[in-house]
């Protein structure tokens, strides 16, 4: 039997990877369907500590297939049942912490504010032990029994609704604290969410299908959002994917746009606005595709929404590689969506690193599967999202200018670049977190910093965190890089260097490195230790460092590094502004 593996799931002639994806990411699967899926150990090990006042085993028993989709394997540490959460965090050795609480136990004796104040105290205690992500559930608002209401005479709102709103505000106050939104999941869920029989037998109040909904939300959305590098781009087929029909046969007016296709395109537009880049990988004539998006005003997507396009008759694997080069990203950061299983299998064979998703010609299943695909969901707003597609499109022009220039320095001078250096800027916390989880090629330590860790690195006491903003005559690239240093008297440790791949090729990282070394010198730092981790795709970052550092394990003289780096970019025509 021919057996291979992708995403932690066995692929064989009986149950293909694409069938597994359809089962887990499409309409909510049944427990019986999930039990048919064979599993093998995942490569990424994730330890999850659950503080609970109601059973979590029903969730943990069905979450594994969803987590295996991103090649991870989970282990759970369940606390005793304890309404006081007296042992919160255990030994604090987990990668993720979940507070799984039956809020009905608290509302009987505590008002909303008192409940949230108590919860905040417990979360702050946990945060003092760990900087790892913390999740806490709210409570579904639908079908609440009458005793969950205040007296109608008081005119006050439902306890649960007011509690959920207060909990949302609390989560914003504590770094890296996120809501498991049972209220939203219950509204999204089509069947019964509560089950009195489960409640009576095991104190688990949710129905079997609601339990699977919660497990899927955790497994393919929330956990990947804090543990997995986000997908950077989606490569889209056109025919029977973004619309029904074949452009070359049916013509521009003949392809059909159903309500599901409209909602699918709107979802893709929202993903683009959140920072994902959209591309086209289609066997069509580019002029016909361009004309399609120009003339079909009923399409939510426009031609300019695509960061890059490969529409021709070349093999799609070749075109996907070409798209990755245009975006300056690795194919492993891309999701390829196509309705044709043969094209998906060719892509898996020729570009095994790329992620795959089978489209539904009717559009509805494609919409559901993309919304559930691990690595698409986002917890934190991407501050550079609005700039990314425009900046990538400008890169095409930069390439032309580079090819036409007499020499490299003339090319750089023609761009009229401006670099702005920010130090410990709290407004850039979200962006540094995003860079840490998105960047692969220029991520020196592969640290994948938690949100709490990034926030602490911006506090200015024991850390120097420098963020780098870039613009030129073609576009504003936004914050494209960061250096994070931990300070200890006359020594500093460079714990992370991050630069966006779309900014590479113009030596901005070296310009910024010089600024960092000058600031360290001003602060009296004499020695610099640099953390380097070898990964499968961060060769560009390691090769850049080798220009200045022969042995990264040894402490480096800041003075010597500054001299070397300054010489290497002495003729660089960029204008540098330090923002204080």
N, C-alpha and C positions, 0 to 999 in steps of 0.2 A: 504494500500500500504506500502510495506517495504521500508523505506527510511533511509539511513545512510549518513554520510558525510566524505569525505577525500579530503584534499587539498583545502577546501573552495568550493567544487562543490558537488551538490546533486547526489547521486547514487540511481537509482531506476530501476525497470524492463524495463522502456522505454529507458533510456539513461544511460548507465553504465559509471563509472569513466574511465574505459579503453577506451571506445569509445570516451569520451571527450579528453583524452590524444592523441588518434590517430588523432582526428580532429584538435587539436590545435598545436601539435608538428610535425606532418607529413607534407605532401605537403601543401603549403600555403592555409589556408581555405578561403572561400568566406565570405562576410558579412552575407549572408543568413544562412550559416552553423553556424556561430558564434551566430546569433540571436536565434537559437534554443536551446542554452545551458542555462539551468536554473542556477541562481547564488544565493548564500547566502552571507552574510557579512563575510569578512575574519577576522581572529584573530589579525593579525598584521596591525596596522594603519600606513599608510605612507603618509606624506604631501609633495607635490611636487610643488615648485614655478617655473614658466616658465616665463623667460624674452623673449619677442618675437617681431619680426618685420614681421612675417607672421602668419597665423592662425595655432593654435595648436589643436583646437577643433576636427579636423578630426582624429588626433592621439588619443586624450584622449577619444573619443567616442568608440574606438574599443580596447583599451588596457586592459580593466578590466578583460576579461576572461583569458588573459595570466597571469596577476598578481595574479588572484585567484588560479592559479595552485600551488603557494607556500604559500597559505593561508593568503594572504595579501589583504588589501583593501586600495585603493588610494583616495586621494582628491587633486584636483589641484587648485592652486592659479595662475591665469593668469594676467600678467602685462598688462597695456595699450600698444598699438602699439607705440613704441618709438625708433627711430634709434639711439638716443644718449644714451639709457639705463640709463637715469638720476636717476631713482628710483630703481636701481638694488638691488635685494635682499629683497625688501619690509621691513618687520619687522624682517627678518632673522630667522624666526621661523620654517622654513621648514626642512625636513629631507634630501631632495635632491634639487638641483637647476639645471635647464636646461636653457641654452641659445639657443633659437630657432630662428635662424637668416637667412634672405634671403640675401645671400652674393652678389647677383646681385645689390642690392641697394648701396653697398659700392664700388664695383669695378668701378662704373661709374665715381667716383670722387676721388678715392684714389688708390695709388699703393699698391702692396702686402705688402711691409714692413710697410707702414703707417697704413694699415688696421690692421695688426697683432700687431703693437705697441699700437694702440688705444684699441684693444681688450684686450691686456695684462693689460693695465691700468685699464680697467673696471673689469677684473677678480681679479686683486690684491685688488681693492676696495671691491669687494664681499668677498674675502678671509679674509679681515680685520674684517668683520662682523660675519663670520661663519667658522667653520672647517668642515662643512658637504661637501659631494661629490658635485662636479660641473661637468656638462656635457655641451659640446658645439658641435654643428653640423658642419661638413665640407660641401662640395658641390659635387654633382655627376659630374664626368668628361665626361660622355657619352652624346652625342647629344648636345654639347654646341653650341649655335649659333655663327655666325662668329664674332659678336661684342664682344665676350668674349676672343678674341685673340688679341695679340699685332700684329703690322704690320709684315708680313712675312719677310720684308726686314731687320728687326732688328735681325732676327734669335733667338728671345726670345721664351720662352716656353709659353704654354697656361696659362693664368692668374689663372684659377682654379687649375690647377695641381701644380703650384708654390705656390699658397696660401695654398693648402692642406698640402704640405710638410712643409711649414713654421709653420702652425698651429700645426702639430704633434710635432715639436720641442718646440713650446711654451707650449704645454700641459705637457711636461716633466719638464719644469722649475717651474711650479706651483703645489704644493702638492695637490693630490686628485682631479686633473682636468683631465677629460677623453673626448675622442672624440666619438660623435655619427657619425659613419663612413658611411655617405650616399653614398660616392663614392664606398665603398666596397659593400654595400647593393644593389646598382644599378647594379653592375656587377654580383652579385649573383642572382638577380631577372631575371626571364626568359621573362616576358612580358614588355609592355611599362612602363617606369618609370615616364615620364612626361605626363601631360594631359592638352592641351591648353584650353579645355572646362572648366575644374575646375579653371584654371588660370583666365579666363575671368570672370567667375561668382563670384568667392570667393577669388581670389588671392592665392589660394592653388595650387601650380604648379604640384603636384604629382597625379598619377593615384590612383584609389581606391585600387587596389592590391598592389601598391607600399606603400600606406599608411598603409595597414595591415602588410606589411613586416617590415616597420619601427617600428610600434607598437609592433610587436612580438619581434624584436631585443631588444627593450627597456625592454619589459615586462618579457622575459624569460632569457635574457643574461645580459644586463648591470645593471639593477636595482638589481636583485639577487646578482650580483657579488659584490656590495658595501653594501648591506643590509642583506644578508642571509649567514649563515654559509655554507661553501662549503661542498659538498658531500665528504666523505673520501674514500669510496670504492664502487666498482661495483661488484655484485655477478652475474655471468654469467652462464646461461644454455649453453649447447654445441649443442646438436642435433637440427637441424633446427633453430639455432640461430647464432652460429659462422661459420656455414657451412650448406649446404643442405644435409639432409640424417640422418640416425640413425647409430651411430658407432657400436652398438651391432649387427645390422643386415647387414649393408653394408660393414663393415670392414674398416680398415684404408685407403685402396686405393679406397674404394667405395664411401666415402663421397665426395661431390662435393664442390669445392671452386670457386664461381662465381667472376666476377670482383667486384660486389657490396660487397661480403663478404671480398674480399681483402681490399677494401677501408674501410669497417667497422673495420677490425682488425687493419689497420693502424691508424684509428681514436682512437681506444682503446689504442694503443701503445703511441700515442701522449698524451692522457689523463694520462697514467701512467707516462710518462716523465714529465708531469706538476704537478705531486704529488698525483693523485688519485691511490689508490691501486686496483689492479685487483684480483678477486678471482673466483674460479669455484665452482658452486653449481649444480651438475649434477647427474642424476641417471645412472651411468655407473660404471664399475670397474676401480679403480684408476690406476692399472697397464696398462690397455688398453688406458686410457687417456694419461698417461705419454708416452707410446709408440707412440701414435698418434702424439704428438708434437715433439717427437724425429725424427720420420721418415718422416713426411710431411714437407719437406724443403720449400715448396711453401707457408706455413703459415707465415705471417708476425710476429705473436706472437709465442714466445717460452715458454717452460715449466717454465723457470726461471723468466718470466715476471709476474707470478702469486704469490702474497704474501702468499696466502693460498689456499688449495684445499680440497673440500669435494666431492668426487666422490664415491658414494656407493648407497645402496638401502634403506637408511633411509629416512624418510619423509623430504622433502626439508625445511620446517619450522625449524625442529630440526637442520638440517645442517646449515641453515643461522645463527641460534643462536650460533652454534659451531664456525662458521667463525668469528662472532663478538667477541667471546671470544679470539680466536687466534689473532685477530687484536687489541684486547683490546679497542674496540669502541662500542658505543651503536648502535643497529640496525637502529635507526632513521637516522644515518649518512650513511646508505647504500642504494644503488639502486639495486633492484632485476630485472633482465631481463630474460624473458622466453617467448617462443612462445605459450605455452599451457595455455589458459585462466583458466582452472581448477586449475592448479598449482598456478597461480597468485591469484585466489580467496582463495585458502587454505592459502596462505601466508598472505593475507590481514586479514583473520579470526584469525590465530594463532599468527601472529607477526604484529599487526596493525600499529606499528610505522614505519615499513620499507616502502620505496618508491618503486613503481611498474612501470614497463614499458613492454608493450607487444611487443615481437620481431616479425619480419616479416621473414618467412622462406627464402624468396628470398634475404634478407639482406638490400635492398635499404631503406625501411622505417625505419628499426632499426637504420641505419646510420643517417638519418635525425632527428629522434626523440631523439637520444642520444645527438646529437650536439646542440639540442634546449632545452634539459632538464634543468630546473632551478637548479642551484647549480653546474653545470659542467663547465660553462664558467669562464674564469679567466682573470682578468685585469693585475695582477701583477705576475711576475715570482716568483715561489716558490723556494727559495734558498736551501731547503732541499729535493727537489723532487727526485733527483737522489739517495739519501741515503735511502729513506723511505722503499721501497720494500726489499732491502738487509737487512735493520735493522730489519724489521718484521720477515724475514726469520731467522735471527740470534736469535730472541727472542725464536724461537722454540728450538734452541740449549741451550739457557739460562735456559729454563724450565727444560730440561733434567739434566743440571748441578745442578740446585737447588734441584731436586728430589734425586740426587745421593750424595749431600753434607752431611757432618756430622751435620752441623748446618748452620744457616743463615750467620754468619760472615765468615765462611770458604767458603761459596758460593760466597760472595762478594769479598773476597780476591782472589779467583781463577779467577774472571773476569778481574782483573788488570785494574780497571777503572781510568780514568783521567778526571777531571772536570776543564774546563777553564772558568774563570770568566772575562767578558768584561764589561766595564763601558762606557755608552753613546757612543756606537760604531755606527757611521752613516751607515756603511756597513750592519748593521742588521735591518734597518728600514723595508725592505720588509718582513723579516722573522717575526718580531714582529707583523706587520699587519696581516700576514697570521695566526699566532698563535691566535691572537685575534678573528679572524673570523672562525677558524677551531675548536678550542678547546672548549669542552663542559664539560667534566668530571673534568678537573682541570683548571677552569676559575673562580676565586674567586668573581669577581665583575660583570661578564657577561657584560662588558662595550662595547664590539664590537667597538673598537677604530677606528676612521677614519684615513686615511693615513696621513692627515694633523696633526692630534692629535699625532700620533706616531712620526712624524718628529719633532714636537715641543718638545716631551718628550725626544728626543735625543740631544737637544741643549746644555745641560750641565749647563744652567744658573739656572733655578728654578726647575730642575728635576734631579733625579738620576735614570737612567734606566740601570739595570744590566741584561745582557743576559748570558745564561748558555749553554756551549758547552760540550758534553759528548762523550767519546769514550772508548772502551774496547778492549780486545784481539780479539773479534769477528767482530766488525764493528765500523765505525765512525757514530755516530748518528746525528752529526751536532748540530745546535742550537735547544735545546729542551725545553728551558724555559726562562722566563723573569719576572723581578720585575720592576714595574714602580712606582716611588715615586715622589710626588710633595713636594718641600721644602719651608718652611716658618720660617726663623730664627731658633729657637731651636726645632721646631716641623716639622714633616714630615707626609704626608698622603700617605699610600700605596694604590694607586688607582686601581692597578691591579696586579694579580699574574697569570701567564700562564705557564702550562707545558703540553707537548705533552703526550698523553696517552701511547705511545709506550715506554716512559722512566719511567713510574711509576713502583713501586714495588722494587725500589733499594734505596729509601730514598735520592735521589739526591736533591729533593726539599728542604729537611731539611738542607743538606750540604750547598746549595746555600743560604738559608735563614740566616744561621749563617754568611756567608760572607757578606750578605747585612747589617745585624745588626752591624757587626764590622765596615763596611765602614760608616754607619750612626753615630756610636760612634766617629769615627775619625773626622767627619765633625761637631761635637758638637751638634748632635741631641739628645734630651733627651726624647721626647715624640713621640709616633707613633700612628696615627689614621689609622685604617684598614677598607677599604670599602668592605663589604660582601653583596652579593645579592643571595638570595635563588632561584635556578632554578630547573627544573625537573631532570637534570642530573649531576649537579655539587656537589653532595653529597661527593665524594672523597676529593675535595678541602676543603669543609667546615669541614669535619671530621679531616683532617690533621691539620687545624688551631686550632681546639678544644684541641689538645694536649698541646698548649701553651697559649691559650686565652680562658678564661671562658666567658667573656662578650665582644664581638667584638665591641659593640657600644661605650664602654668607651675607652679613651685614654690609651695607654699601655706604661709602662716604657721600654725604649730600653735596659737598663741595665738588668732588670729582664727577658725580653724576650731572650736576648743573653745567660743568664745563663741557662735558661730552655732548649733552643734549643741545646746548646753546650753539655749538659749532655746527651740528647737523642741520639746524634750521636757520642759520645766520642770514641767508639771503631770502628767506620766505617773506613775501610782500604783504602778508595779512596784517590788518590793523587789530590790535589787542586793546580791549577796554576792561579794566577791573572795576566791578560794581561793588561799592562798599555801602 
